[in-house]
Amino acid sequence: MARQWRAALTGLFCLIASPSCAQALHGLTLDDVLGTEHIDQAVFSPNGDWIAAIIQRPARVGEVYGRLPYEIDPTRNDFWLINTKSGARRAITRGSADAAGYWCASWSPDNRYVALLSTQPGRGEPRGGDNVRLYIWDRITGAIRRMSDTPVMSQTRYGSALDKLDLRGGAIKRNGAHACQLNGDNAPFVWLDSKRLLVATLPQGQVSGVLDQYGRPYIEAARTAARLRGGIEPTVLAMGSGAARLPRDEAANQAILRIVDVTTRHAETVGIVPTYPFRSALSLSVSVDGKKLAVMATLGALQPKTGETLPNNTDDNWTVERWVGFLDLSPNSVVHWVEPVAAAKYPTLLLDWIDNNHIAFTARSSPFDAIAHRFIASTDGGVRRAEGPDPAAPAERNVEMPARGTLLDDRPDLDSVIWSETGRTGLILHQSRVSTDTTRDLLMLNSHLAAVDWGMIRLIEYTSTRGESLRAVAILPPGYRAGQRYPTLVWVYGGYIVRDLDHDFMSDPWMPGIYNLYLYAARGYVVLVPSMPLGDRSQDANSYARIADGVFPAIDRLTALGITDPARIGVFGQSFGGYSVFALLTKTDRFKAGVAMAGLSDISSLYGELDPGAVGYPGIAHEKSDNWSELRTTGRTVPPWRDPAGYASVSPLSYVDRVNSPLLIIHGDLDMRGAPSQAERFFYALYQQGKTAKLLRYGGESHSLAQSPANIRSIFAETNAWFDRYLDVRR
C-alpha cells in the first residue's frame, strides 16, 4: 500500500509542475474545501460480502448546521452499500432533501439488517430533525424504518465529548467498544442476536448530545426569557461545593436500557442506570452467555480537596465517582450494585468477563491514589483482588498504512482491511488483502480536487535559538518563482514539531475550513509552519519564555533562502496557536499584522472559567469545564492561588503593553476551551492603549470556529482582508 501511495504522488507531478497542465488548474478555494465529501465509517458485514459505508455530504446550502463543527457533524451523513464481490455500490439514503443524517452503521450477525442512528424527521418534526433515533435497514426488502420515537444517547465528537459510551460484547464479537467510527464516538447499541438490539435510550423530553451540546444554551436562553417575562419562576442556575454541594438530578441523568426486536419494533425496558454527561463513560458489557449485563456507571465529578491533586487527571475515569453493578437482560430488571471493598472504593475501568458470573475491573482505594489495581466482581455482589500480575493488553495487528491512509475496518478472518486514502486528486476507499498485498478501489470521491493547483511544499531545516536542530514546512503559492520574495504568513502552535512532509499534520491538504493553509497560499502568500519546542511542561517549563525559540530562526532561514520578504510577515494561529500569537506579538514588532483565533491570554482566569455552554445543567454546570487539566500546556503544575507570579509569567495579558502590531482577535461565544473573556481582556487592554486591534465574536461558535459555513466564510474573509491590508499582498 505504501508503494501505491508513492506512485500516486508521482502521478501528481503534472498537476504541480507541468505548464501545460497548470493552464487548466486553479488555486484552492474555500468552495473546494467545503465541497468535499468524507468517509466517516466503513464496516464489513459479518460474512464479508458487503460493506456499509457512511459518507458525509458537502457543507452546502440547505443543510442544518450549528450542531457540531461542520467537518465532524454526523447529521450530514448518508448510508451507502458496497458489494465486495461485484464492486457495485449505491446510496441507500439521500438525506439532503430533509437535511437528515444517517450514521453509526452496525450489521446484524446474520448479515440482513444494519442498525443506524438518524436525525430523519418524522411527521410534525422540523427539517433536520429534533433528536437522534434508532433506524433499521433491511437488506432483503430494502426498507429503512424508525424503531420508535424514543431518543437514543449519542456521543458527541472530540473535545470534552458529551454522553460518552462504552458498550461491549453481544453477538458481534470484536475487541473493545462497539464504535460508530474508528477511534471516534461509540455506539449506543449492541446486537444480542440477529433480531434483538440492546439500546441505551434517553428519558422523555431529553435531547441527544449531538444536537444538545450547542443547542442547549439557546433553548435555555429562550426559557430564561420566558421566566423573566412571567415573573413567577426564578432564573437561577445553582452550583455548590463541599458541604453545599447540590444533589444530582437523577431524573435527567439516566439511561433507559431497552431491548428492541427489529422485526416487530417491540421494545422492552431492561433497566435504568445513572449517567453523567460530561466526563468518563457509561460502560456496559454483555456476558458471554448473553443473559447478564455488567455496568460501570459514572455518578459525577469527584470533589477536589485542598492540598490534594487528582492523579492522572487527563484520563476522565480518574476524575469521577463510578459504581459497578449487574442486571439481568430481562424486562424490568433492577441493578444490583456491588458493595465496594475499601481497596476498590473508586473504580476506574470495566474490563472483560472472566466467566458468566465474574468480571474484572480496576479501582483504587482513594481518589488521590495514583495507581489502580485489578479486582474481580461477582454477580452475587462480592469483590476480590485479582491474583497475579495484570494481564497484558491484547496484541494489535499491525497493518501498514501510507501517510495519508486511514484504517476503517480490519477483518483478519477475511484477510481483508478497508481503508481510505486522501490525496491531492481526491479520496479513495480501498479494500486490501493483507497476505497478498493487493488492493482494489471501491469508491472514489472529490474528483473536483484534481483541478486544483496546490503549489509546492518544501521542508526547511534550521537551528533554534537554543541550538536545537529543527524543521519547518513552507507552502509555496501556485506559480511560485524562485528569486522573488513573497509576503509570508507564519502559522504557529506552541509545542508543535515538524517531522517530515509525509506526516505533517498542519500542512495536510485535507485540513478543513480556515485551517487549510493551502487556501492562503492560493492568495499569493508563502505559509510557514515552524517547529516550536517548549521543553518539558510537566516540569514547570515556562511556555511564554520559549514561545519564540523555534519561530524567529525559521523566519530568518526562509528569508536567507530568498523566499520571504522580511518587511511583509504576518502571524496567525488558533487555540494554543492563538495563545502563541498573543505571546509572540508581545516579544517583537517583526510581524506587520497578527490574527489570534480562539486564543488564551490570561492563564490564571482560564483556570476557573466555566464553559459558556454549561447552562441548563442544574447543580453540575461548573463541572463541565476541564480546563484546569489543560493548564499543563503552559507549564503550570499547581493552582493559580499557590503560584500567582508563575501564572502571570506565562500569560500574554501580562505583557500586552508591548504589542504594537495590528491584531485581529476572533472568538466564539460558546468556546469550551477558553471563554470569550480571554479575547475580550486582551482586546480591551489594547483599546485602552489606543492600539490597532479588532475583535470579532461569533455567536454560537465553538472552539473550532466551524459550526456554520457562513461563519467559516466570514472568518476566512476577515483574516484575508486583515493581512492584505497590512502586508500589501498585491505589491
C-alpha positions in Angstrom: 0.0 0.0 0.0 2.9 2.4 0.7 4.2 1.7 -2.8 0.9 2.6 -4.3 0.8 5.8 -2.4 4.2 6.8 -3.7 3.1 6.0 -7.2 0.0 8.2 -6.7 2.2 11.1 -5.7 4.4 10.6 -8.7 1.3 10.9 -10.8 0.6 14.3 -9.4 3.8 15.7 -10.9 1.8 17.0 -13.9 -0.6 18.8 -11.6 2.2 20.6 -9.8 4.9 21.2 -12.3 3.7 21.0 -15.9 2.9 24.3 -17.6 0.5 22.5 -20.0 -1.5 21.1 -17.1 -1.3 24.2 -15.0 -3.3 26.2 -17.6 -6.4 24.2 -16.6 -5.9 24.4 -12.9 -6.9 26.9 -10.2 -5.7 27.7 -6.7 -7.6 26.1 -3.8 -10.8 27.9 -2.9 -13.0 27.7 0.2 -15.7 26.3 -2.0 -13.3 23.4 -2.9 -12.8 22.7 0.8 -16.4 23.0 1.9 -17.4 20.9 -1.2 -15.5 17.8 -0.2 -17.2 14.5 0.9 -15.7 12.4 3.7 -15.8 8.7 4.6 -16.9 8.6 8.2 -17.2 4.9 8.6 -16.9 1.7 6.5 -17.5 -1.7 8.0 -17.7 -5.3 6.6 -20.8 -7.4 7.0 -20.1 -10.5 9.2 -19.7 -12.7 6.1 -17.6 -10.1 4.2 -19.9 -9.9 1.2 -21.0 -6.3 1.9 -19.6 -3.0 3.2 -21.8 -0.5 5.0 -20.2 2.9 4.3 -21.1 6.2 5.9 -20.4 9.2 3.6 -20.5 12.8 4.7 -22.2 15.2 2.3 -20.5 18.5 1.4 -21.3 21.6 3.5 -23.7 23.3 1.2 -26.7 25.5 1.4 -29.9 23.6 2.5 -28.3 21.6 5.3 -28.7 22.2 9.0 -25.7 23.5 11.0 -24.7 24.6 14.5 -24.7 21.1 16.0 -21.0 20.1 15.8 -18.1 21.6 13.9 -19.1 21.1 10.2 -16.3 18.6 9.3 -17.2 16.1 12.1 -21.0 16.6 12.1 -22.7 13.1 11.5 -26.1 14.7 10.9 -24.9 15.4 7.3 -24.0 11.7 6.6 -25.6 9.1 4.3 -25.5 5.3 4.3 -24.0 3.6 1.2 -23.9 -0.1 0.4 -21.0 -1.7 -1.4 -20.9 -5.3 -2.7 -17.3 -6.6 -2.2 -17.7 -9.3 -4.9 -19.1 -7.2 -7.8 -17.9 -3.8 -6.6 -21.5 -2.4 -7.1 -22.3 0.5 -4.8 -25.3 2.7 -4.2 -26.5 5.3 -1.7 -29.3 3.7 0.5 -30.2 7.1 2.0 -30.2 10.6 0.4 -30.8 12.8 3.4 -30.1 16.2 1.8 -33.7 16.7 0.9 -34.7 16.7 4.6 -31.3 17.8 5.9 -31.2 14.4 7.7 -28.2 12.3 8.7 -27.6 8.6 9.0 -24.6 7.2 10.8 -23.2 4.5 13.2 -23.8 1.5 10.9 -23.8 -1.9 12.6 -24.6 -5.2 10.9 -26.7 -7.9 12.5 -25.0 -11.3 12.9 -27.0 -12.8 10.0 -25.9 -10.1 7.5 -29.5 -9.0 7.0 -30.0 -5.8 9.0 -28.0 -2.6 9.6 -28.7 -0.6 12.7 -28.2 3.2 12.2 -28.6 6.4 14.1 -30.5 9.1 12.3 -32.0 12.6 12.6 -34.5 11.9 9.8 -37.6 14.0 10.7 -40.9 12.2 11.0 -44.4 13.7 10.8 -44.6 17.1 12.5 -40.8 17.2 13.3 -38.7 20.1 11.9 -36.4 20.0 9.0 -33.2 18.4 10.0 -34.9 16.5 12.9 -35.3 17.3 16.5 -33.5 14.3 18.0 -31.4 11.2 17.3 -33.3 7.9 17.0 -32.7 4.3 16.1 -33.4 3.1 12.5 -33.0 -0.3 10.9 -32.3 -1.0 7.2 -33.4 -4.4 5.9 -31.1 -5.7 3.1 -33.8 -8.2 1.8 -36.7 -5.7 1.5 -34.6 -2.6 1.1 -36.8 -0.8 3.6 -35.5 1.5 6.3 -37.7 2.0 9.4 -37.6 4.1 12.6 -37.8 1.7 15.5 -39.6 4.2 17.8 -39.8 7.9 18.6 -37.7 7.4 21.7 -34.4 9.3 21.5 -31.2 7.4 22.0 -27.9 8.5 23.6 -25.4 9.8 21.1 -21.9 10.6 22.0 -20.5 13.9 20.7 -17.2 14.0 19.0 -13.8 15.3 20.2 -13.0 17.9 22.8 -14.8 17.1 26.1 -17.4 14.9 24.4 -20.9 14.6 26.0 -22.6 11.3 26.8 -19.6 9.0 26.3 -20.4 5.4 25.8 -18.6 2.1 26.1 -20.8 -0.9 25.1 -19.1 -4.2 24.7 -20.0 -7.9 24.0 -23.1 -9.2 22.4 -23.5 -11.3 19.2 -20.9 -9.4 17.2 -17.5 -10.4 18.6 -14.9 -7.7 18.5 -12.3 -6.2 20.8 -13.2 -3.0 22.6 -16.3 -0.9 22.4 -18.8 -1.0 19.6 -17.9 2.1 17.6 -19.6 4.5 15.2 -16.3 5.3 13.7 -12.8 4.1 14.2 -11.2 5.9 17.2 -14.2 8.2 17.4 -17.6 8.1 19.1 -19.1 4.8 20.3 -22.4 3.2 19.5 -25.4 3.3 21.9 -26.4 -0.3 21.0 -25.2 -3.8 20.6 -26.7 -6.8 18.8 -27.8 -9.5 21.2 -28.7 -11.8 18.3 -29.9 -11.5 14.7 -33.1 -9.8 15.7 -32.6 -8.0 19.0 -30.6 -5.0 20.0 -29.7 -3.7 23.4 -30.1 0.1 23.2 -29.2 3.0 25.6 -32.1 5.5 25.3 -32.9 8.8 27.0 -35.7 9.8 29.3 -38.8 11.5 27.9 -38.0 15.1 26.9 -34.2 14.7 26.7 -32.3 15.5 23.6 -29.3 13.5 22.2 -25.9 15.1 22.8 -25.1 15.6 19.1 -28.0 18.1 18.9 -27.9 19.2 22.5 -24.3 20.2 23.0 -24.6 23.6 21.2 -28.4 23.8 21.0 -29.0 23.7 24.8 -27.6 27.2 25.5 -30.1 28.8 23.1 -33.0 26.7 24.3 -32.2 27.7 27.9 -31.9 31.3 26.9 -35.4 31.2 25.5 -36.7 29.6 28.7 -34.9 32.2 30.8 -36.5 35.0 28.8 -39.9 33.4 29.2 -39.4 33.1 33.0 -38.3 36.7 33.2 -41.4 37.9 31.3 -43.6 35.8 33.5 -42.1 37.0 36.8 -43.1 33.8 38.6 -40.3 31.4 38.2 -36.7 32.3 39.3 -34.0 32.2 36.6 -31.2 30.9 38.9 -28.7 28.3 37.9 -27.3 26.9 41.2 -23.9 25.3 41.8 -22.4 24.1 45.1 -19.1 22.9 46.6 -18.2 21.0 49.7 -21.0 20.8 52.3 -23.1 23.0 49.9 -22.8 20.6 47.0 -26.2 20.0 45.4 -27.7 16.6 44.8 -27.6 15.1 41.4 -30.6 15.3 39.1 -31.4 11.6 39.0 -34.4 12.0 36.7 -32.4 13.8 34.0 -29.1 12.0 34.3 -30.1 8.4 33.5 -30.1 6.0 30.6 -33.1 3.7 30.0 -31.8 0.4 28.7 -34.2 -1.3 26.2 -34.2 -4.5 24.1 -35.6 -3.8 20.7 -36.9 -6.5 18.4 -36.1 -5.1 14.9 -38.6 -7.4 13.2 -41.6 -6.2 15.2 -40.3 -2.9 16.6 -41.4 -4.1 20.0 -39.2 -2.6 22.8 -39.0 -3.8 26.4 -37.3 -1.9 29.2 -34.5 -3.8 30.8 -33.4 -1.3 33.5 -32.4 2.2 34.3 -28.8 3.2 35.1 -27.4 6.5 36.2 -25.3 8.6 33.8 -23.1 11.7 33.9 -23.0 13.8 30.8 -19.5 15.4 31.0 -16.6 13.0 31.8 -15.9 9.3 31.7 -18.4 6.9 30.0 -21.3 4.7 30.7 -19.8 1.2 30.4 -22.0 -1.8 29.6 -20.7 -5.3 28.9 -22.9 -8.2 27.9 -21.9 -11.6 29.4 -20.7 -14.4 27.3 -24.0 -16.3 27.5 -25.9 -13.1 26.7 -28.0 -13.3 29.9 -26.5 -10.6 32.1 -25.1 -7.1 31.8 -22.3 -5.6 33.8 -22.5 -1.9 34.4 -19.9 0.7 35.4 -21.9 3.9 35.8 -20.5 7.4 36.4 -22.3 9.4 39.0 -20.4 12.7 39.0 -17.1 14.5 39.4 -15.0 13.9 42.4 -14.9 16.9 44.8 -11.3 18.4 44.8 -9.6 19.0 48.2 -7.1 21.5 49.5 -3.6 20.2 49.2 -4.6 17.1 47.2 -4.2 16.6 43.4 -6.3 14.1 41.4 -3.7 11.9 39.7 -3.8 11.0 36.0 -6.3 13.8 35.6 -6.1 13.8 31.8 -7.9 10.5 31.9 -11.6 11.2 32.7 -12.0 7.9 34.5 -9.8 9.2 37.3 -11.8 12.4 38.0 -15.2 10.9 38.6 -17.1 8.6 41.0 -18.1 5.3 39.4 -20.2 2.3 40.6 -20.1 -1.3 39.5 -23.2 -3.4 39.2 -25.1 -6.2 37.4 -28.6 -6.7 36.0 -30.3 -9.5 34.1 -31.1 -9.0 30.4 -34.8 -9.4 31.1 -37.7 -7.0 31.4 -37.7 -4.5 34.3 -34.6 -5.7 36.0 -33.0 -3.9 38.9 -29.3 -3.1 39.0 -27.6 -4.8 41.9 -24.7 -2.6 42.8 -21.6 -4.2 44.1 -20.7 -3.2 47.7 -17.2 -1.9 47.2 -14.4 -3.1 49.5 -12.1 -0.4 50.9 -9.3 -1.2 48.5 -11.7 -0.9 45.5 -13.8 2.0 46.6 -13.1 4.1 43.5 -13.5 2.1 40.3 -11.8 3.4 37.1 -12.3 1.0 34.3 -14.5 -2.0 33.4 -12.6 -4.9 31.9 -13.5 -8.3 30.5 -15.8 -11.1 31.8 -13.9 -13.9 33.4 -16.9 -16.2 33.0 -20.7 -15.6 33.1 -20.6 -14.7 36.8 -17.4 -12.7 37.2 -16.0 -9.6 35.5 -12.7 -7.7 36.0 -12.3 -4.0 36.7 -9.7 -1.6 38.0 -10.0 0.5 41.1 -8.1 2.3 43.8 -8.9 3.0 47.5 -8.7 6.8 47.4 -9.4 9.4 44.7 -5.8 10.5 45.2 -4.1 7.1 44.7 -2.0 7.3 41.6 -2.2 3.5 40.9 -5.3 1.4 40.2 -5.3 -2.4 40.8 -7.3 -5.2 39.2 -10.3 -6.6 41.0 -13.0 -9.2 40.2 -16.6 -8.5 40.9 -19.1 -11.3 41.2 -22.8 -11.2 40.2 -23.6 -12.2 43.8 -22.2 -8.9 45.0 -18.7 -10.0 46.1 -15.4 -8.3 45.2 -11.9 -9.7 45.5 -8.4 -8.6 44.5 -7.3 -10.3 41.3 -4.4 -12.7 41.9 -1.2 -12.5 39.9 0.0 -9.7 37.6 -2.4 -7.7 35.5 -2.8 -9.3 32.1 -1.2 -7.7 29.1 -3.3 -5.9 26.6 -4.2 -8.0 23.6 -1.7 -7.6 20.8 -2.8 -5.4 18.0 -2.4 -6.4 14.4 0.0 -4.1 12.6 -1.4 -3.1 9.2 0.8 -0.7 7.3 -0.9 2.5 6.2 0.5 5.1 3.9 1.0 8.6 5.3 -2.5 9.8 4.2 -4.2 6.5 4.7 -6.8 5.7 7.4 -7.8 2.2 8.5 -11.6 1.8 8.7 -12.1 -1.9 9.3 -9.8 -4.8 9.9 -11.0 -8.4 9.5 -8.2 -10.9 10.0 -10.7 -13.8 9.4 -11.4 -12.4 5.9 -7.7 -11.5 5.3 -9.0 -8.0 4.4 -8.9 -4.4 5.5 -10.9 -1.4 4.4 -9.0 1.9 4.3 -9.3 5.3 2.8 -6.6 7.3 1.1 -6.6 11.1 0.7 -4.6 12.7 -2.0 -4.5 15.9 -3.9 -6.8 14.4 -6.6 -9.5 13.1 -4.3 -10.5 10.4 -1.8 -10.4 6.7 -2.5 -11.9 3.9 -0.5 -9.8 0.7 -0.8 -10.1 -3.0 0.1 -6.8 -4.8 0.6 -5.8 -8.4 1.0 -3.1 -8.3 3.7 -1.4 -11.6 2.8 -1.0 -10.8 -0.9 -0.5 -7.0 -0.6 -3.2 -6.5 -3.3 -5.6 -3.6 -3.3 -8.8 -2.7 -5.2 -10.6 0.6 -5.4 -14.2 0.6 -4.2 -15.2 4.2 -4.3 -13.7 7.5 -5.5 -14.9 10.9 -4.2 -14.0 14.5 -4.6 -12.7 14.4 -8.2 -13.0 18.2 -8.3 -9.7 18.4 -6.4 -7.9 17.2 -9.5 -8.4 20.7 -10.9 -6.6 22.4 -8.0 -3.1 23.8 -8.4 -1.7 23.1 -5.0 1.6 24.8 -5.5 4.6 23.2 -3.8 5.7 22.4 -0.3 9.3 22.4 1.0 10.9 21.0 4.1 13.2 23.7 5.7 15.9 22.7 8.1 17.2 25.3 10.6 18.5 25.7 14.2 16.6 27.2 17.1 17.9 29.9 19.4 18.8 27.2 21.8 20.8 25.2 19.2 18.2 22.6 18.5 18.1 21.1 15.0 14.5 21.8 13.8 12.4 21.5 10.7 9.7 23.7 9.2 7.3 23.4 6.3 7.0 26.1 3.7 3.9 26.1 1.5 4.7 28.0 -1.7 1.9 29.6 -3.7 0.8 28.4 -7.2 3.1 29.9 -9.8 5.9 30.5 -7.3 9.0 31.9 -8.9 12.4 31.4 -7.4 14.2 34.6 -6.6 11.0 36.6 -5.9 10.4 37.5 -2.3 6.8 36.8 -1.1 4.7 38.1 1.8 4.7 35.3 4.4 2.2 34.1 6.9 3.5 32.1 9.9 1.1 29.6 11.3 2.0 29.0 14.9 1.2 26.5 17.6 3.3 26.3 20.7 4.8 22.8 21.2 4.2 21.7 17.6 7.1 19.8 15.9 7.5 19.3 12.2 8.9 15.8 11.4 8.6 15.4 7.7 6.4 16.3 4.8 4.5 13.0 4.6 3.3 13.0 8.2 3.0 16.7 8.9 -0.5 17.5 10.4 -0.7 21.2 9.7 0.2 21.1 6.0 -2.3 18.3 5.2 -4.1 19.4 2.1 -7.3 17.9 3.6 -7.4 20.2 6.6 -11.0 21.6 7.0 -12.2 25.2 6.6 -10.0 28.0 7.8 -7.3 25.5 8.8 -6.4 24.5 5.3 -3.2 26.5 4.8 -3.2 26.0 1.0 -6.1 28.5 0.9 -3.8 31.3 2.0 -1.0 30.1 -0.3 -3.5 30.3 -3.2 -3.9 34.0 -2.5 -0.2 34.6 -3.1 1.3 34.1 0.4 4.1 31.8 1.4 2.8 29.9 4.5 5.4 28.9 7.0 4.8 26.2 9.7 7.7 26.3 12.2 8.6 23.8 14.9 8.0 25.3 18.3 9.6 23.2 21.1 8.6 24.4 24.6 10.5 22.0 26.8 9.1 19.6 29.4 6.0 21.5 30.5 5.2 18.8 33.1 8.3 20.1 34.9 7.1 23.7 35.2 8.7 24.8 32.0 7.7 28.4 31.0 5.8 28.2 27.7 5.9 32.0 27.3 9.6 32.2 27.7 10.3 29.7 25.0 7.5 30.6 22.6 9.8 32.3 20.0 12.7 29.9 20.1 11.7 28.0 17.0 9.8 30.8 15.2 12.3 33.6 14.6 15.1 31.3 13.3 12.7 29.7 10.9 11.7 33.1 9.5 15.4 34.0 9.3 16.1 30.8 7.4 13.3 31.4 4.9 14.5 35.0 4.4 18.0 33.8 3.8 16.7 31.4 1.1 15.3 34.4 -0.7 11.7 33.3 -0.3 10.3 35.6 2.4 10.0 39.4 2.2 11.1 40.4 5.7 9.0 43.6 5.5 5.8 41.6 4.9 5.4 38.9 7.6 2.2 38.1 9.4 1.4 35.6 12.2 -1.7 33.6 12.9 -2.9 30.6 14.9 -5.8 29.0 16.7 -6.3 27.7 20.3 -2.8 27.4 21.8 -1.8 28.8 18.5 -3.9 31.9 19.4 -2.0 32.0 22.7 1.2 31.8 20.7 0.1 34.8 18.6 -0.6 36.8 21.7 2.7 35.9 23.2 4.8 36.5 20.0 3.3 39.9 19.5 4.5 40.9 23.0 8.0 39.9 22.1 8.6 41.5 18.7 7.5 44.1 16.1 8.7 42.0 13.2 5.1 40.9 12.4 3.2 43.5 10.4 -0.1 42.0 11.5 -1.4 39.1 13.5 -4.7 37.1 13.8 -5.4 35.2 17.0 -8.2 32.7 16.8 -9.8 31.2 19.9 -6.7 32.2 21.8 -5.8 32.1 25.5 -4.5 35.3 27.1 -4.9 35.2 30.9 -4.0 31.7 32.2 -4.9 32.5 35.8 -8.5 33.3 34.9 -8.7 30.4 32.5 -8.2 28.0 35.4 -11.6 28.9 36.9 -13.7 30.0 33.9 -16.9 28.0 33.4 -17.8 26.5 30.0 -20.1 29.0 28.3 -22.2 26.1 27.1 -22.8 24.7 30.6 -26.2 26.4 31.1 -29.1 24.1 31.7 -27.2 21.6 34.0 -28.5 22.3 37.5 -26.0 21.6 40.2 -23.2 20.5 37.9 -22.7 23.3 35.4 -19.3 24.1 36.9 -18.1 20.6 36.3 -18.4 20.7 32.5 -15.1 22.6 32.1 -11.9 20.6 32.4 -9.6 23.5 31.5 -7.9 23.0 34.9 -6.4 19.8 33.5 -5.3 21.6 30.3 -3.0 24.1 32.0 -0.1 21.7 31.8 0.3 23.1 28.3 1.7 26.3 29.8 3.8 24.5 32.4 1.7 25.3 35.4 1.5 22.4 37.9 -0.3 24.0 40.9 -3.4 26.2 41.1 -3.0 30.0 40.5 -3.6 31.0 44.1 -0.5 29.0 45.0 1.6 30.4 42.2 0.2 33.8 41.1 3.6 35.0 39.8 4.0 31.9 37.7 0.6 32.3 36.1 1.3 35.9 35.4 4.7 35.0 33.8 3.0 32.7 31.2 0.0 35.0 30.5 0.4 37.2 27.4 -2.0 39.6 29.0 0.8 40.5 31.5 2.8 41.9 28.6 0.0 43.4 26.5 1.6 46.9 26.7 4.4 45.6 24.4 2.1 44.8 21.5 2.5 47.2 18.6 1.4 45.1 15.6 -2.2 45.4 14.3 -4.1 42.5 15.8 -7.4 40.8 14.7 -8.9 38.7 17.5 -11.5 36.1 16.6 -13.5 34.1 19.2 -16.7 32.1 19.5 -19.1 32.7 22.4 -19.5 29.0 23.1 -15.8 28.2 23.2 -15.3 25.4 25.8 -11.5 25.8 25.9 -11.4 29.5 26.5 -14.4 31.7 27.4 -14.9 34.8 25.3 -13.4 36.8 28.1 -10.0 35.5 27.1 -10.3 37.5 23.9 -12.1 40.4 25.4 -9.5 41.1 28.1 -6.7 41.3 25.5 -8.7 43.4 23.1 -9.8 45.8 25.9 -6.2 46.3 27.1 -5.2 47.3 23.5 -8.3 49.5 23.2 -7.3 51.3 26.4 -3.9 52.0 24.9 -5.3 53.3 21.6 -3.6 50.5 19.7 -4.8 49.0 16.4 -7.0 45.9 17.1 -10.3 44.4 16.1 -12.4 41.8 17.9 -14.9 39.5 16.2 -17.1 37.5 18.5 -19.2 34.8 16.7 -22.5 33.8 18.2 -22.9 30.0 18.6 -19.4 29.2 17.6 -17.3 26.6 19.4 -13.6 26.4 19.9 -13.0 25.2 16.4 -14.8 28.2 14.8 -16.5 25.8 12.4 -20.2 25.5 13.4 -21.5 27.3 10.3 -20.3 27.6 6.7 -21.4 31.3 6.8 -19.1 31.9 9.8 -16.2 30.0 8.1 -16.5 32.2 5.1 -16.7 35.3 7.2 -13.6 34.4 9.3 -11.7 33.5 6.2 -12.6 36.8 4.5 -11.8 38.9 7.6 -8.5 37.1 8.0 -7.5 37.7 4.4 -8.6 41.3 4.5 -6.6 42.0 7.6 -3.4 40.5 6.1 -4.0 42.0 2.7 -4.3 45.4 4.3 -1.2 45.3 6.4 1.1 43.0 4.3 0.2 44.6 1.0 -0.1 41.2 -0.8 -0.6 42.8 -4.2 2.8 44.6 -4.2 
